[in-house]
């Protein structure tokens, strides 16, 4: 195992739930950027790989929603995740990078919201 892979594994296994959430969002955003680039270069293999990775992350985010605790927020997030999966599917089938960019922008907005909420929680703990 390379030093980088060992570091990544350690950083994930020692991260808080909040840090893992941020890492998942950042990874999905990164994969969608790469999917968009691959789509524009007509590199169908790379596009498929990156779309698949982003899809898996969004699916995992959706599967971990707690509707009892999250209530309406969790329902709204689920709807956004379903919409993003639809965008990824259409973008992949139609070879349309704009669909990946749309999903990425939604994830970026959600990420900023999560970062703000986490910062607010941390400030309350201090």
C-alpha positions as CSV (number, residue, x, y, z in Angstrom):
1,X,0.0,0.0,0.0
2,X,1.4,3.4,-1.0
3,X,1.9,6.1,1.6
4,X,-0.9,8.1,0.0
5,X,-3.3,5.3,0.2
6,X,-2.3,4.5,3.8
7,X,-2.9,8.2,4.7
8,X,-6.3,8.2,3.0
9,X,-7.4,5.1,4.8
10,X,-6.3,6.5,8.1
11,X,-7.9,9.8,7.5
12,X,-11.3,8.1,6.7
13,X,-11.2,5.7,9.6
14,X,-10.4,8.4,12.1
15,X,-12.7,11.1,10.7
16,X,-15.9,12.3,12.4
17,X,-19.3,11.8,10.7
18,X,-19.2,15.4,9.7
19,X,-15.8,15.1,8.1
20,X,-16.8,12.0,6.2
21,X,-19.9,13.8,4.9
22,X,-17.7,16.6,3.6
23,X,-15.3,14.1,2.1
24,X,-18.1,12.3,0.3
25,X,-19.5,15.5,-1.1
26,X,-16.0,16.7,-2.2
27,X,-15.3,13.3,-3.9
28,X,-18.7,13.3,-5.7
29,X,-18.0,16.9,-7.0
30,X,-14.5,15.8,-8.1
31,X,-15.9,12.8,-10.0
32,X,-18.5,14.9,-11.7
33,X,-15.9,17.4,-12.8
34,X,-13.9,14.5,-14.3
35,X,-17.0,13.0,-15.9
36,X,-17.8,16.3,-17.5
37,X,-14.2,16.6,-18.8
38,X,-14.3,13.0,-20.1
39,X,-17.6,13.6,-21.8
40,X,-16.3,16.7,-23.6
41,X,-13.3,14.7,-24.8
42,X,-15.6,11.9,-25.9
43,X,-13.7,9.5,-23.5
44,X,-16.7,7.2,-22.9
45,X,-14.7,4.8,-20.7
46,X,-13.5,7.4,-18.3
47,X,-16.9,9.1,-18.3
48,X,-18.6,5.9,-17.3
49,X,-16.1,5.3,-14.5
50,X,-16.5,8.8,-13.0
51,X,-20.3,8.8,-13.4
52,X,-20.4,5.4,-11.7
53,X,-18.3,6.7,-8.7
54,X,-20.4,9.8,-8.3
55,X,-23.6,7.8,-8.6
56,X,-22.4,5.4,-5.9
57,X,-21.6,8.3,-3.5
58,X,-24.9,10.1,-4.1
59,X,-26.7,6.7,-3.6
60,X,-24.9,6.2,-0.3
61,X,-25.7,9.7,0.8
62,X,-29.4,9.0,0.1
63,X,-29.3,5.6,1.9
64,X,-27.9,7.1,5.0
65,X,-30.6,9.7,5.5
66,X,-32.4,9.5,8.8
67,X,-36.0,10.5,8.2
68,X,-37.0,10.4,11.9
69,X,-34.3,12.9,12.9
70,X,-34.1,14.9,9.6
71,X,-37.8,15.1,8.9
72,X,-38.6,17.4,6.0
73,X,-35.0,18.2,5.4
74,X,-34.2,14.5,4.9
75,X,-37.2,14.3,2.5
76,X,-35.9,17.3,0.5
77,X,-32.4,15.9,0.4
78,X,-33.7,12.6,-0.8
79,X,-35.6,14.4,-3.6
80,X,-32.4,16.2,-4.6
81,X,-30.4,13.0,-4.6
82,X,-33.0,11.3,-6.8
83,X,-33.0,14.3,-9.2
84,X,-29.1,14.2,-9.4
85,X,-29.2,10.4,-10.1
86,X,-31.6,11.2,-13.0
87,X,-29.3,13.9,-14.2
88,X,-26.3,11.5,-14.2
89,X,-28.3,8.8,-16.0
90,X,-29.5,11.2,-18.7
91,X,-26.0,12.8,-19.0
92,X,-24.5,9.4,-19.4
93,X,-27.0,8.1,-22.0
94,X,-27.0,11.4,-24.0
95,X,-23.3,12.1,-23.5
96,X,-24.3,15.5,-22.2
97,X,-21.7,17.2,-19.9
98,X,-24.2,19.9,-18.9
99,X,-26.2,17.3,-16.9
100,X,-23.1,16.4,-14.9
101,X,-22.4,20.1,-14.3
102,X,-25.9,20.7,-13.1
103,X,-25.6,17.8,-10.5
104,X,-22.2,19.2,-9.5
105,X,-23.6,22.6,-8.8
106,X,-26.3,21.2,-6.6
107,X,-23.7,19.2,-4.7
108,X,-21.5,22.3,-4.3
109,X,-24.5,24.3,-2.9
110,X,-25.3,21.5,-0.5
111,X,-21.7,21.2,0.5
112,X,-21.5,24.9,1.4
113,X,-24.7,24.5,3.4
114,X,-23.3,21.5,5.3
115,X,-20.0,23.3,6.0
116,X,-22.0,26.2,7.5
117,X,-24.2,23.9,9.6
118,X,-21.2,22.0,10.9
119,X,-19.3,25.2,11.7
120,X,-22.4,26.4,13.6
121,X,-22.6,23.2,15.6
122,X,-18.9,23.3,16.4
123,X,-19.2,26.9,17.6
124,X,-22.1,25.9,19.9
125,X,-20.0,23.1,21.4
126,X,-17.3,25.6,22.4
